[in-house]
Amino acid sequence: MKRLALLLAVMLAPMWSCAEKQKIVALQESDHVVAKHEVCVAASEEDIAKLFDRWNESVKTGDPRKVVSNYAPKSLLLPTVSSKPRVTALEKEDYFHHFLENQPSGRIDSRTIELDCNSAIDEGLYTFTFAKTGASVHARYTFTYKWDGKQWLITSHHSSAMPAEEAPPEELHHAVAQHSEECVEATEDEIAALFDRWNESLKTGNPHKVMVNYAPKSVLIPLSSTRPRLTLDDKEDYFQAFLRKRPVGRVLSRTIVLNCNTAIDEGISAFTFGNNGPEVKARYTFIYKWNGEEWLITSDHSSVLPPKE
C-alpha cells in the first residue's frame, strides 16, 4: 500500500519538479529512509588492536579513573565477576576499584576484529594474570568502539568466564579506508524487535531458521562454549545441541546504542528450557549490521550471570 500510494502521488502531481518526483520515487523503491550521510574515519585492524593495549596500560596503573577514561560517556560494562551492569562512570570506577586491587595485566589469546563506519568490534579470548595473587584467569571478551571525532572510545565491554577449554580460532586481518556512508534510519524499538525475531526462531527448534538471523561474517561467543564460532556451519552445530533443550528467552533489562548502520543491544536476559525447566539468567550482547536490506547479527556474546553482589 505504501509503495502504491507513493506511485500514485507521483502520477497525480504534474506540477511537481523533476527533483521532487525523483525523491518520491526513491522513497517508493525503499521502505527505509536514509537519515544522514556520515564521514567514516580510516582505520585498520592494528589501530583497533592498539585500543586494547591502551586499556591494558591504564589497568596496570592501578587507577580506576584512568581505566574509565577509555569508556564513552554512554557505554555499558558487563564485567567478568559482577552480575550488575555498569552504566555510569562512577559505577565503572567502583567495579575497577576492586578489580585493580590484585594488580591485573591482560593479554589477547585470539581475536576477531570487524570495522564499520566510525565503529569497530574486537572480540575473542584473553588471559589475565594477577601479580598480587599469582593467579591466571582465561575469559571471553567483546569490546565495541566508537570514533567520537577525536579518539576511539569503548561503548560496550562484555567480559565472561571461560566455560571449558577448546581451541582458539585463527586470527583475521582487516582495514577500512576513510569514506562516506549512507546511514539507514532506525529506532530503539526496531532494534529491540530483532531479539524477538531471534527468539521466535529458537522456538521453532530448527537451527537453519536460527542461522538466518546471522550475517555470513559474524562471531558467536556462546553461553556454554569457550570456542568462538566463526562460520555459519560452526554456529549451526552449536544451536543443533542448544535447541534440544527447547529454550525460550526474554529480556529483563537492556541498553541500546544506535550507530551508522550498526546497533548494539545488550543487557540481562532469562531463558526457560522445556515446559517445566528452570529459568536461567544471563548477560547478552547482540551487535547488528544493516546489509542494505535487513539487520543481521554480526556478534552474539552470551554469558552466565555471576552471583549477586
Backbone as CSV, one residue per row, in Angstrom:
resi,resn,N_x,N_y,N_z,CA_x,CA_y,CA_z,C_x,C_y,C_z
1,MET,0.828,-1.199,0.000,0.000,0.000,0.000,0.863,1.249,0.000
2,LYS,1.915,1.249,0.767,2.795,2.412,0.836,3.422,2.710,-0.512
3,ARG,3.895,1.661,-1.201,4.524,1.876,-2.489,3.507,2.337,-3.526
4,LEU,2.283,1.789,-3.482,1.230,2.181,-4.416,0.855,3.638,-4.209
5,ALA,0.752,4.046,-2.953,0.392,5.429,-2.647,1.455,6.391,-3.151
6,LEU,2.728,6.023,-2.990,3.812,6.877,-3.456,3.814,6.993,-4.975
7,LEU,3.528,5.876,-5.660,3.494,5.888,-7.109,2.356,6.741,-7.625
8,LEU,1.173,6.625,-7.014,0.026,7.439,-7.397,0.293,8.909,-7.155
9,ALA,1.018,9.201,-6.066,1.328,10.584,-5.749,2.179,11.207,-6.847
10,VAL,3.101,10.436,-7.397,3.938,10.940,-8.481,3.108,11.181,-9.735
11,MET,2.209,10.249,-10.061,1.411,10.341,-11.275,0.405,11.485,-11.218
12,LEU,-0.100,11.799,-10.039,-1.158,12.784,-9.885,-0.625,14.161,-9.535
13,ALA,0.688,14.362,-9.634,1.255,15.653,-9.279,2.099,16.203,-10.427
14,PRO,1.462,16.572,-11.567,2.218,17.020,-12.734,2.959,18.324,-12.510
15,MET,2.536,19.101,-11.513,3.162,20.397,-11.278,4.428,20.284,-10.433
16,TRP,4.689,19.121,-9.856,5.884,18.949,-9.052,7.120,18.976,-9.944
17,SER,8.246,19.414,-9.381,9.505,19.442,-10.122,10.025,18.035,-10.331
18,CYS,10.929,17.913,-11.300,11.537,16.598,-11.565,12.279,16.090,-10.335
19,ALA,12.981,16.984,-9.633,13.729,16.587,-8.437,12.804,16.062,-7.359
20,GLU,11.636,16.710,-7.185,10.686,16.269,-6.174,10.150,14.887,-6.510
21,LYS,9.859,14.668,-7.818,9.349,13.356,-8.232,10.395,12.269,-8.011
22,GLN,11.657,12.585,-8.334,12.725,11.605,-8.127,12.857,11.229,-6.668
23,LYS,12.639,12.219,-5.791,12.720,11.950,-4.353,11.624,10.990,-3.920
24,ILE,10.402,11.203,-4.435,9.290,10.316,-4.086,9.518,8.918,-4.627
25,VAL,10.029,8.827,-5.880,10.299,7.512,-6.448,11.355,6.781,-5.635
26,ALA,12.350,7.509,-5.159,13.385,6.892,-4.321,12.780,6.331,-3.052
27,LEU,11.820,7.060,-2.459,11.151,6.560,-1.261,10.316,5.339,-1.600
28,GLN,9.722,5.341,-2.816,8.897,4.200,-3.227,9.716,2.937,-3.393
29,GLU,11.014,3.131,-3.788,11.858,1.973,-4.032,12.400,1.373,-2.749
30,SER,12.338,2.095,-1.656,12.861,1.579,-0.386,11.990,2.036,0.751
31,ASP,11.626,1.117,1.638,10.822,1.457,2.815,11.676,2.078,3.905
32,HIS,12.986,2.121,3.734,13.889,2.641,4.750,14.436,3.987,4.310
33,VAL,14.182,5.030,5.092,14.620,6.368,4.765,16.046,6.565,5.273
34,VAL,16.902,7.060,4.390,18.273,7.350,4.801,18.269,8.577,5.685
35,ALA,18.757,8.443,6.894,18.682,9.534,7.851,19.768,10.575,7.616
36,LYS,20.958,10.142,7.198,22.068,11.078,7.072,23.209,10.414,6.328
37,HIS,24.183,11.248,5.930,25.462,10.752,5.451,26.476,10.963,6.577
38,GLU,27.403,10.037,6.692,28.420,10.164,7.728,29.789,9.911,7.111
39,VAL,30.750,10.762,7.450,32.122,10.549,7.000,32.771,9.547,7.944
40,CYS,33.255,8.442,7.385,33.768,7.335,8.187,35.297,7.423,8.253
41,VAL,35.832,7.503,9.453,37.272,7.646,9.637,38.001,6.394,9.151
42,ALA,39.188,6.596,8.603,40.008,5.451,8.189,40.497,4.702,9.425
43,ALA,40.543,3.385,9.336,41.003,2.569,10.471,41.499,1.231,9.957
44,SER,42.401,0.630,10.700,42.918,-0.695,10.378,42.763,-1.601,11.586
45,GLU,42.973,-2.887,11.347,42.917,-3.833,12.456,43.939,-3.470,13.525
46,GLU,45.104,-3.015,13.071,46.166,-2.643,14.025,45.725,-1.470,14.897
47,ASP,45.019,-0.492,14.288,44.528,0.655,15.060,43.597,0.203,16.176
48,ILE,42.686,-0.715,15.847,41.716,-1.172,16.833,42.375,-2.074,17.868
49,ALA,43.322,-2.915,17.426,44.026,-3.793,18.365,44.780,-2.981,19.411
50,LYS,45.305,-1.815,19.022,46.058,-0.978,19.954,45.166,-0.413,21.066
51,LEU,43.862,-0.370,20.826,42.958,0.166,21.846,42.902,-0.746,23.061
52,PHE,43.035,-2.060,22.844,43.137,-2.958,24.000,44.430,-2.683,24.762
53,ASP,45.520,-2.463,24.032,46.793,-2.162,24.686,46.680,-0.880,25.521
54,ARG,45.983,0.122,24.969,45.775,1.371,25.715,44.992,1.100,26.995
55,TRP,43.933,0.310,26.878,43.107,-0.042,28.040,43.941,-0.836,29.055
56,ASN,44.734,-1.788,28.559,45.535,-2.637,29.428,46.596,-1.831,30.179
57,GLU,47.196,-0.846,29.507,48.188,0.002,30.175,47.537,0.825,31.284
58,SER,46.294,1.273,31.062,45.599,2.016,32.116,45.253,1.106,33.288
59,VAL,44.973,-0.179,32.999,44.723,-1.155,34.067,45.970,-1.306,34.939
60,LYS,47.143,-1.341,34.306,48.393,-1.542,35.044,48.719,-0.380,35.991
61,THR,48.135,0.811,35.752,48.406,1.945,36.639,47.768,1.762,38.004
62,GLY,46.734,0.916,38.081,46.018,0.728,39.336,45.041,1.844,39.653
63,ASP,44.849,2.786,38.724,43.958,3.933,38.926,42.664,3.715,38.164
64,PRO,41.527,3.478,38.858,40.271,3.200,38.155,39.812,4.349,37.270
65,ARG,40.154,5.595,37.634,39.741,6.727,36.811,40.440,6.702,35.448
66,LYS,41.702,6.268,35.420,42.417,6.174,34.145,41.836,5.053,33.279
67,VAL,41.356,3.988,33.905,40.718,2.905,33.151,39.396,3.395,32.562
68,VAL,38.611,4.076,33.361,37.289,4.525,32.924,37.399,5.594,31.839
69,SER,38.531,6.286,31.745,38.705,7.295,30.697,38.699,6.677,29.301
70,ASN,38.840,5.353,29.208,38.760,4.664,27.924,37.327,4.476,27.442
71,TYR,36.355,4.692,28.325,34.948,4.415,28.019,34.210,5.692,27.615
72,ALA,33.313,5.574,26.638,32.478,6.699,26.227,31.514,7.053,27.361
73,PRO,31.055,8.311,27.433,30.073,8.694,28.466,28.832,7.788,28.447
74,LYS,28.375,7.436,27.244,27.266,6.499,27.129,27.847,5.148,26.741
75,SER,28.058,4.291,27.730,28.664,2.986,27.488,28.202,2.015,28.563
76,LEU,28.372,0.723,28.285,27.935,-0.318,29.209,29.058,-1.307,29.449
77,LEU,29.285,-1.632,30.715,30.270,-2.639,31.120,29.536,-3.810,31.748
78,LEU,29.719,-5.004,31.162,29.224,-6.253,31.746,30.444,-7.020,32.222
79,PRO,30.815,-6.896,33.508,32.101,-7.417,33.991,32.129,-8.938,34.127
80,THR,33.342,-9.460,34.232,33.531,-10.905,34.352,32.917,-11.456,35.637
81,VAL,33.109,-10.764,36.743,32.731,-11.330,38.045,31.680,-10.492,38.769
82,SER,30.843,-9.787,38.027,29.791,-8.991,38.658,28.498,-9.173,37.892
83,SER,27.390,-9.340,38.617,26.085,-9.514,37.991,25.436,-8.188,37.630
84,LYS,26.035,-7.076,38.052,25.435,-5.754,37.870,26.006,-5.064,36.637
85,PRO,25.175,-4.738,35.635,25.665,-3.938,34.511,26.084,-2.553,35.000
86,ARG,27.244,-2.090,34.547,27.757,-0.788,34.972,27.543,0.216,33.843
87,VAL,26.686,1.204,34.110,26.290,2.179,33.091,27.036,3.501,33.264
88,THR,27.068,4.027,34.483,27.686,5.331,34.719,29.186,5.195,34.959
89,ALA,29.897,6.325,34.838,31.331,6.322,35.096,31.630,5.928,36.543
90,LEU,30.801,6.392,37.485,31.012,6.052,38.898,30.825,4.559,39.143
91,GLU,29.840,3.948,38.473,29.622,2.504,38.632,30.802,1.721,38.067
92,LYS,31.349,2.185,36.947,32.515,1.509,36.371,33.725,1.670,37.296
93,GLU,33.926,2.874,37.811,35.038,3.103,38.743,34.929,2.203,39.968
94,ASP,33.715,2.036,40.459,33.504,1.175,41.623,33.942,-0.251,41.326
95,TYR,33.589,-0.753,40.131,33.993,-2.106,39.768,35.511,-2.202,39.657
96,PHE,36.124,-1.271,38.935,37.569,-1.352,38.705,38.369,-1.095,39.983
97,HIS,37.804,-0.356,40.917,38.494,-0.145,42.191,38.820,-1.491,42.843
98,HIS,37.856,-2.428,42.800,38.074,-3.756,43.397,38.901,-4.647,42.473
99,PHE,38.638,-4.561,41.161,39.337,-5.404,40.195,40.839,-5.119,40.192
100,LEU,41.215,-3.863,40.349,42.622,-3.471,40.266,43.427,-3.793,41.523
101,GLU,42.747,-4.153,42.601,43.453,-4.431,43.862,44.476,-5.548,43.737
102,ASN,44.196,-6.524,42.852,45.103,-7.668,42.696,46.116,-7.480,41.566
103,GLN,46.252,-6.259,41.070,47.267,-5.892,40.074,47.191,-6.759,38.807
104,PRO,46.084,-6.624,38.069,45.896,-7.445,36.863,46.676,-6.904,35.664
105,SER,46.979,-7.803,34.751,47.575,-7.465,33.466,47.027,-8.442,32.436
106,GLY,46.524,-7.918,31.297,45.874,-8.778,30.319,46.689,-9.010,29.066
107,ARG,46.368,-10.087,28.359,46.949,-10.342,27.047,45.887,-11.022,26.182
108,ILE,45.932,-10.760,24.897,44.989,-11.357,23.952,45.496,-12.735,23.530
109,ASP,44.633,-13.739,23.607,44.976,-15.083,23.147,44.534,-15.312,21.702
110,SER,43.348,-14.824,21.351,42.845,-14.895,19.977,41.786,-13.820,19.818
111,ARG,41.629,-13.310,18.603,40.674,-12.208,18.409,40.148,-12.185,16.978
112,THR,39.002,-11.553,16.835,38.426,-11.198,15.547,38.058,-9.727,15.610
113,ILE,38.447,-8.946,14.603,38.151,-7.521,14.573,37.285,-7.222,13.357
114,GLU,36.212,-6.479,13.578,35.337,-6.041,12.485,35.295,-4.519,12.485
115,LEU,35.446,-3.930,11.295,35.449,-2.485,11.137,34.189,-2.034,10.417
116,ASP,33.517,-1.020,10.987,32.349,-0.426,10.374,32.537,1.089,10.335
117,CYS,31.496,1.810,9.964,31.596,3.261,9.842,31.674,3.902,11.221
118,ASN,32.868,4.340,11.604,33.105,5.003,12.891,32.792,4.124,14.090
119,SER,32.763,2.827,13.878,32.597,1.882,14.982,33.388,0.617,14.654
120,ALA,33.731,-0.147,15.675,34.538,-1.351,15.482,34.251,-2.334,16.612
121,ILE,34.460,-3.606,16.320,34.296,-4.673,17.303,35.608,-5.431,17.406
122,ASP,36.062,-5.675,18.623,37.226,-6.521,18.897,36.753,-7.560,19.899
123,GLU,36.777,-8.830,19.517,36.255,-9.867,20.416,37.042,-11.150,20.265
124,GLY,37.046,-11.927,21.338,37.768,-13.192,21.322,38.056,-13.692,22.718
125,LEU,39.289,-14.162,22.921,39.694,-14.743,24.196,40.887,-13.976,24.753
126,TYR,40.882,-13.715,26.083,42.039,-13.100,26.713,42.343,-13.756,28.045
127,THR,43.557,-13.481,28.551,44.023,-14.038,29.822,44.514,-12.904,30.708
128,PHE,44.141,-12.961,31.987,44.647,-12.002,32.962,45.517,-12.730,33.986
129,THR,46.655,-12.126,34.285,47.474,-12.580,35.398,47.420,-11.511,36.479
130,PHE,47.447,-11.944,37.733,47.318,-11.043,38.867,48.603,-11.118,39.701
131,ALA,49.370,-10.025,39.662,50.685,-10.005,40.313,50.582,-10.231,41.811
132,LYS,49.507,-9.744,42.428,49.379,-9.838,43.883,49.119,-11.268,44.349
133,THR,48.357,-12.039,43.555,47.985,-13.389,43.971,48.692,-14.478,43.172
134,GLY,49.225,-14.123,42.004,49.859,-15.118,41.150,48.877,-15.909,40.316
135,ALA,47.593,-15.588,40.411,46.557,-16.326,39.683,46.551,-15.921,38.208
136,SER,46.039,-16.826,37.380,45.867,-16.577,35.954,44.454,-16.986,35.564
137,VAL,43.727,-16.112,34.863,42.318,-16.362,34.537,42.091,-16.179,33.042
138,HIS,41.472,-17.186,32.409,41.092,-17.104,30.997,39.640,-16.637,30.893
139,ALA,39.335,-15.815,29.891,37.976,-15.302,29.741,37.689,-14.980,28.279
140,ARG,36.393,-14.764,27.969,35.980,-14.298,26.648,35.696,-12.799,26.730
141,TYR,35.836,-12.065,25.628,35.603,-10.624,25.678,34.972,-10.123,24.378
142,THR,34.207,-9.047,24.500,33.720,-8.268,23.367,33.870,-6.792,23.716
143,PHE,34.701,-6.087,22.961,34.809,-4.632,23.047,34.170,-4.040,21.797
144,THR,33.303,-3.038,21.956,32.871,-2.244,20.815,33.355,-0.816,21.028
145,TYR,33.834,-0.216,19.944,34.397,1.127,19.999,33.647,2.053,19.047
146,LYS,33.628,3.346,19.396,33.050,4.364,18.516,34.016,5.544,18.424
147,TRP,34.177,6.074,17.205,35.007,7.251,16.972,34.189,8.485,17.310
148,ASP,34.658,9.316,18.242,33.886,10.482,18.674,34.306,11.773,17.974
149,GLY,35.102,11.645,16.918,35.609,12.799,16.202,37.046,13.110,16.544
150,LYS,37.533,12.594,17.680,38.898,12.826,18.119,39.617,11.530,18.486
151,GLN,38.878,10.575,19.052,39.507,9.336,19.508,38.485,8.211,19.526
152,TRP,38.993,6.975,19.604,38.144,5.799,19.764,37.879,5.584,21.249
153,LEU,36.607,5.397,21.611,36.231,5.113,22.996,35.374,3.848,23.043
154,ILE,35.431,3.155,24.168,34.649,1.930,24.360,33.186,2.290,24.595
155,THR,32.287,1.694,23.833,30.855,1.876,24.068,30.233,0.642,24.720
156,SER,30.915,-0.488,24.603,30.412,-1.724,25.201,31.591,-2.633,25.524
157,HIS,31.569,-3.214,26.736,32.613,-4.151,27.157,31.930,-5.298,27.896
158,HIS,31.906,-6.455,27.270,31.299,-7.663,27.842,32.417,-8.668,28.062
159,SER,32.663,-9.024,29.315,33.698,-9.988,29.672,33.058,-11.132,30.440
160,SER,33.412,-12.371,30.081,32.761,-13.523,30.724,33.752,-14.643,30.962
161,ALA,33.492,-15.416,32.007,34.362,-16.529,32.380,34.342,-17.613,31.315
162,MET,35.418,-18.351,31.232,35.575,-19.408,30.248,34.847,-20.674,30.705
163,PRO,33.851,-21.174,29.923,33.136,-22.388,30.345,34.010,-23.641,30.331
164,ALA,34.763,-23.853,29.238,35.586,-25.058,29.124,36.644,-24.812,28.067
165,GLU,37.735,-25.542,28.160,38.836,-25.315,27.235,38.554,-25.905,25.854
166,GLU,38.718,-25.082,24.827,38.653,-25.520,23.439,39.690,-24.730,22.656
167,ALA,39.959,-25.158,21.439,40.990,-24.490,20.640,40.521,-23.106,20.195
168,PRO,41.389,-22.092,20.284,41.016,-20.751,19.823,40.961,-20.688,18.304
169,PRO,40.207,-19.720,17.741,40.123,-19.594,16.284,41.359,-18.909,15.714
170,GLU,41.491,-19.011,14.396,42.575,-18.307,13.734,42.274,-16.810,13.709
171,GLU,43.323,-15.987,13.711,43.153,-14.542,13.678,42.879,-14.082,12.251
172,LEU,42.048,-13.009,12.120,41.728,-12.422,10.834,42.256,-10.992,10.800
173,HIS,42.535,-10.455,9.593,43.093,-9.120,9.465,42.280,-8.316,8.467
174,HIS,41.921,-7.081,8.873,41.089,-6.227,8.027,41.489,-4.770,8.209
175,ALA,41.075,-3.945,7.254,41.269,-2.496,7.352,40.175,-1.833,6.520
176,VAL,39.913,-0.557,6.812,38.927,0.206,6.048,39.480,1.609,5.818
177,ALA,39.279,2.142,4.598,39.737,3.489,4.273,38.665,4.505,4.661
178,GLN,39.085,5.764,4.792,38.100,6.817,5.056,37.123,6.881,3.895
179,HIS,35.845,6.979,4.210,34.819,7.013,3.171,33.551,7.639,3.725
180,SER,32.603,7.880,2.838,31.295,8.407,3.235,30.276,7.285,3.130
181,GLU,29.342,7.256,4.066,28.368,6.165,4.106,26.973,6.706,4.390
182,GLU,25.968,6.155,3.708,24.587,6.496,3.990,24.114,5.663,5.176
183,CYS,23.594,6.327,6.187,23.206,5.653,7.423,21.694,5.459,7.439
184,VAL,21.253,4.212,7.475,19.820,3.926,7.471,19.185,4.391,8.777
185,GLU,17.965,4.887,8.691,17.242,5.329,9.880,16.775,4.118,10.683
186,ALA,16.934,4.158,11.996,16.482,3.064,12.859,16.086,3.627,14.209
187,THR,15.185,2.922,14.886,14.763,3.303,16.230,15.147,2.205,17.211
188,GLU,15.133,2.543,18.489,15.432,1.545,19.513,14.402,0.419,19.483
189,ASP,13.144,0.753,19.210,12.098,-0.272,19.147,12.375,-1.266,18.024
190,GLU,12.858,-0.776,16.879,13.168,-1.666,15.761,14.322,-2.602,16.112
191,ILE,15.325,-2.083,16.810,16.450,-2.936,17.203,16.010,-3.939,18.271
192,ALA,15.186,-3.494,19.220,14.682,-4.404,20.254,13.883,-5.552,19.634
193,ALA,13.169,-5.271,18.553,12.359,-6.306,17.897,13.215,-7.405,17.272
194,LEU,14.491,-7.122,17.028,15.374,-8.134,16.445,15.636,-9.276,17.426
195,PHE,15.678,-8.981,18.733,15.797,-10.054,19.728,14.560,-10.950,19.655
196,ASP,13.382,-10.333,19.518,12.140,-11.107,19.425,12.161,-11.998,18.189
197,ARG,12.673,-11.473,17.070,12.774,-12.268,15.842,13.685,-13.469,16.069
198,TRP,14.841,-13.235,16.708,15.781,-14.322,17.017,15.138,-15.333,17.960
199,ASN,14.436,-14.846,18.977,13.797,-15.713,19.967,12.716,-16.589,19.336
200,GLU,11.956,-16.013,18.398,10.919,-16.796,17.713,11.551,-17.908,16.883
201,SER,12.713,-17.646,16.305,13.379,-18.691,15.529,13.875,-19.815,16.436
202,LEU,14.267,-19.473,17.684,14.647,-20.513,18.645,13.477,-21.457,18.917
203,LYS,12.287,-20.886,19.043,11.105,-21.677,19.391,10.761,-22.716,18.329
204,THR,11.221,-22.496,17.084,10.925,-23.471,16.025,11.705,-24.761,16.218
205,GLY,12.815,-24.690,16.974,13.655,-25.869,17.152,14.506,-26.205,15.937
206,ASN,14.488,-25.310,14.935,15.197,-25.555,13.681,16.440,-24.667,13.609
207,PRO,17.647,-25.238,13.674,18.863,-24.405,13.660,19.023,-23.602,12.377
208,HIS,18.482,-24.114,11.245,18.556,-23.367,9.984,17.827,-22.033,10.108
209,LYS,16.682,-22.038,10.788,15.906,-20.813,10.948,16.590,-19.843,11.915
210,VAL,17.336,-20.377,12.871,18.097,-19.509,13.765,19.215,-18.836,12.992
211,MET,19.855,-19.580,12.101,21.020,-19.077,11.393,20.699,-17.936,10.443
212,VAL,19.450,-17.803,9.992,19.118,-16.715,9.065,19.216,-15.354,9.749
213,ASN,19.297,-15.330,11.084,19.457,-14.073,11.812,20.894,-13.567,11.795
214,TYR,21.851,-14.416,11.396,23.275,-14.093,11.483,23.844,-13.722,10.114
215,ALA,24.708,-12.709,10.109,25.420,-12.348,8.887,26.409,-13.460,8.529
216,PRO,26.714,-13.627,7.238,27.713,-14.641,6.863,29.033,-14.452,7.595
217,LYS,29.438,-13.185,7.784,30.636,-12.886,8.565,30.179,-12.409,9.935
218,SER,30.219,-13.298,10.915,29.738,-12.976,12.263,30.430,-13.866,13.275
219,VAL,30.366,-13.453,14.542,31.015,-14.195,15.627,29.978,-14.539,16.687
220,LEU,29.953,-15.793,17.103,29.115,-16.262,18.203,30.013,-16.711,19.341
221,ILE,29.881,-16.049,20.501,30.558,-16.486,21.727,29.459,-17.043,22.622
222,PRO,29.272,-18.362,22.618,28.066,-18.959,23.213,28.091,-18.986,24.742
223,LEU,26.908,-19.237,25.285,26.727,-19.313,26.727,27.557,-20.434,27.340
224,SER,27.628,-21.574,26.682,28.225,-22.756,27.295,29.396,-23.328,26.515
225,SER,30.069,-22.498,25.733,31.238,-22.973,24.989,32.282,-21.875,24.954
226,THR,33.534,-22.236,25.170,34.605,-21.245,25.143,35.025,-20.877,23.737
227,ARG,34.733,-21.740,22.753,35.242,-21.543,21.400,34.367,-20.593,20.614
228,PRO,34.873,-19.437,20.213,34.093,-18.554,19.337,33.745,-19.271,18.032
229,ARG,32.492,-19.154,17.613,32.024,-19.799,16.389,32.021,-18.763,15.269
230,LEU,32.836,-18.984,14.227,33.009,-18.001,13.177,32.225,-18.324,11.918
231,THR,32.117,-19.585,11.545,31.413,-19.954,10.319,29.947,-20.263,10.624
232,LEU,29.110,-20.162,9.602,27.692,-20.479,9.791,27.513,-21.949,10.159
233,ASP,28.336,-22.830,9.577,28.251,-24.255,9.912,28.602,-24.489,11.379
234,ASP,29.607,-23.769,11.863,30.033,-23.913,13.260,28.937,-23.422,14.206
235,LYS,28.290,-22.325,13.845,27.187,-21.808,14.666,26.022,-22.781,14.658
236,GLU,25.710,-23.300,13.484,24.597,-24.244,13.382,24.851,-25.487,14.225
237,ASP,26.090,-25.940,14.254,26.452,-27.085,15.085,26.152,-26.802,16.551
238,TYR,26.477,-25.576,16.999,26.193,-25.209,18.389,24.692,-25.200,18.653
239,PHE,23.925,-24.572,17.778,22.484,-24.462,18.007,21.767,-25.806,17.869
240,GLN,22.357,-26.726,17.096,21.771,-28.059,16.978,21.613,-28.678,18.371
241,ALA,22.647,-28.532,19.204,22.589,-29.089,20.562,21.777,-28.186,21.495
242,PHE,21.950,-26.865,21.355,21.269,-25.927,22.249,19.741,-26.019,22.111
243,LEU,19.250,-26.199,20.905,17.801,-26.203,20.679,17.120,-27.462,21.216
244,ARG,17.889,-28.509,21.455,17.288,-29.718,22.037,16.734,-29.449,23.424
245,LYS,17.227,-28.385,24.078,16.757,-28.025,25.417,15.480,-27.196,25.378
246,ARG,14.994,-26.892,24.162,13.780,-26.086,23.948,13.842,-24.744,24.695
247,PRO,14.815,-23.913,24.352,14.970,-22.636,25.057,13.963,-21.584,24.587
248,VAL,13.547,-20.754,25.515,12.725,-19.581,25.229,13.280,-18.430,26.061
249,GLY,13.602,-17.337,25.412,14.242,-16.230,26.113,13.347,-15.017,26.274
250,ARG,13.709,-14.165,27.206,13.066,-12.860,27.368,14.083,-11.890,27.947
251,VAL,13.915,-10.621,27.618,14.835,-9.584,28.077,14.335,-9.013,29.399
252,LEU,15.225,-8.947,30.393,14.880,-8.375,31.694,15.277,-6.900,31.775
253,SER,16.427,-6.549,31.197,16.859,-5.160,31.138,17.802,-5.020,29.962
254,ARG,17.828,-3.828,29.360,18.645,-3.663,28.156,19.083,-2.228,27.979
255,THR,20.180,-2.074,27.222,20.661,-0.788,26.733,20.875,-0.924,25.236
256,ILE,20.368,0.034,24.455,20.513,0.003,23.006,21.280,1.241,22.562
257,VAL,22.295,1.020,21.730,23.096,2.109,21.165,22.993,2.024,19.648
258,LEU,22.633,3.142,19.006,22.484,3.203,17.556,23.679,3.926,16.951
259,ASN,24.319,3.296,15.951,25.416,3.901,15.212,25.068,3.899,13.725
260,CYS,26.001,4.320,12.897,25.754,4.341,11.452,25.738,2.920,10.898
261,ASN,24.531,2.421,10.593,24.318,1.089,10.024,24.744,-0.049,10.939
262,THR,25.001,0.251,12.210,25.237,-0.775,13.219,24.463,-0.403,14.482
263,ALA,24.180,-1.388,15.311,23.461,-1.154,16.562,23.872,-2.207,17.579
264,ILE,23.838,-1.827,18.851,24.174,-2.731,19.947,22.961,-2.857,20.856
265,ASP,22.583,-4.077,21.184,21.527,-4.361,22.157,22.137,-5.301,23.181
266,GLU,22.230,-4.847,24.439,22.850,-5.692,25.454,22.214,-5.449,26.812
267,GLY,22.333,-6.462,27.666,21.754,-6.362,28.997,21.626,-7.724,29.651
268,ILE,20.507,-7.910,30.347,20.241,-9.151,31.090,19.033,-9.850,30.466
269,SER,19.167,-11.150,30.242,18.073,-11.948,29.700,17.818,-13.146,30.609
270,ALA,16.705,-13.822,30.364,16.367,-15.039,31.110,15.859,-16.085,30.130
271,PHE,16.265,-17.328,30.321,15.827,-18.422,29.463,15.154,-19.503,30.308
272,THR,14.063,-20.034,29.776,13.453,-21.247,30.329,13.677,-22.369,29.317
273,PHE,13.790,-23.601,29.809,14.091,-24.740,28.961,13.007,-25.798,29.159
274,GLY,12.252,-26.046,28.081,11.155,-27.007,28.175,9.970,-26.434,28.915
275,ASN,8.956,-27.256,29.120,7.725,-26.792,29.762,7.911,-26.505,31.244
276,ASN,8.701,-27.315,31.926,8.855,-27.160,33.374,10.303,-26.926,33.796
277,GLY,11.124,-26.495,32.861,12.528,-26.307,33.170,12.772,-25.058,34.000
278,PRO,13.930,-24.985,34.638,14.261,-23.822,35.464,14.550,-22.597,34.595
279,GLU,14.450,-21.429,35.188,14.795,-20.191,34.497,16.252,-19.856,34.786
280,VAL,17.000,-19.572,33.728,18.419,-19.246,33.840,18.636,-17.821,33.359
281,LYS,19.254,-16.995,34.203,19.545,-15.615,33.830,20.952,-15.526,33.243
282,ALA,21.109,-14.626,32.282,22.400,-14.478,31.600,22.583,-13.031,31.148
283,ARG,23.837,-12.687,30.803,24.117,-11.400,30.160,24.194,-11.645,28.656
284,TYR,23.798,-10.664,27.871,23.860,-10.810,26.417,24.346,-9.516,25.771
285,THR,25.042,-9.673,24.646,25.413,-8.558,23.778,25.163,-8.991,22.343
286,PHE,24.190,-8.346,21.691,23.947,-8.538,20.267,24.418,-7.284,19.537
287,ILE,25.200,-7.457,18.487,25.594,-6.348,17.624,25.052,-6.642,16.229
288,TYR,24.327,-5.683,15.680,23.661,-5.854,14.396,24.282,-4.932,13.350
289,LYS,24.218,-5.357,12.093,24.671,-4.533,10.970,23.595,-4.547,9.883
290,TRP,23.341,-3.365,9.309,22.402,-3.235,8.196,23.128,-3.612,6.901
291,ASN,22.603,-4.605,6.180,23.284,-5.099,4.983,22.714,-4.524,3.684
292,GLY,21.869,-3.504,3.811,21.220,-2.910,2.645,19.786,-3.336,2.493
293,GLU,19.427,-4.459,3.140,18.057,-4.961,3.072,17.472,-5.285,4.442
294,GLU,18.307,-5.735,5.374,17.821,-6.111,6.692,18.947,-6.030,7.713
295,TRP,18.563,-6.047,9.010,19.521,-6.080,10.106,19.878,-7.535,10.397
296,LEU,21.187,-7.829,10.469,21.650,-9.167,10.795,22.652,-9.096,11.935
297,ILE,22.748,-10.177,12.700,23.663,-10.252,13.827,25.087,-10.429,13.309
298,THR,25.994,-9.556,13.765,27.412,-9.745,13.449,28.198,-10.232,14.664
299,SER,27.626,-10.053,15.854,28.286,-10.517,17.077,27.220,-10.890,18.104
300,ASP,27.383,-12.056,18.705,26.457,-12.568,19.724,27.307,-13.142,20.855
301,HIS,27.338,-12.435,21.989,28.124,-12.862,23.155,27.155,-13.069,24.309
302,SER,27.100,-14.284,24.822,26.194,-14.619,25.923,27.011,-15.253,27.036
303,SER,26.689,-14.879,28.292,27.447,-15.414,29.426,26.548,-15.583,30.644
304,VAL,26.913,-16.535,31.481,26.159,-16.811,32.699,26.234,-15.610,33.631
305,LEU,25.141,-15.280,34.265,25.109,-14.165,35.207,25.887,-14.535,36.466
306,PRO,26.920,-13.761,36.816,27.675,-14.068,38.032,26.798,-13.939,39.267
307,PRO,27.236,-14.486,40.398,26.463,-14.376,41.640,26.218,-12.907,42.015
308,LYS,25.099,-12.670,42.673,24.769,-11.299,43.108,25.778,-10.821,44.127
309,GLU,26.032,-9.510,44.052,27.000,-8.913,44.975,26.341,-8.560,46.298
